Amino acid sequence: MGYHAKPCGLLEVKGYYTCLAEHMDRMVLIGFLVQEHRNMVLTDATPDGLLDQFEKYDPPQVDKWIEEKRGCKAAEGGHYLFILLDRPS
């Protein structure tokens, strides 16, 4: 969101954050989250591995708002509402 350039780290112990990571990956696939912002969430099974990722982290240089990235504009003072439905296949 542009408030900071720091990553978020999740220590992946016994698969605790697997569903959250999969959910964020799905958000990227359907266009609700840009990949660069998804990459700000780092995961590792060991504290040392997570700290190594923090040291190597390079913050993304992307637009703050999704609509700017896609070339969309909201009406002045307007907001977008996204409703996502997952239909069974």
Secondary structure as UniProt FT lines:
FT   STRAND          8..11
FT   TURN            14..17
FT   HELIX           18..29
FT   TURN            30..31
FT   HELIX           35..38
FT   TURN            39..40
FT   STRAND          41..44
FT   HELIX           47..56
FT   HELIX           66..70
FT   TURN            76..77
//
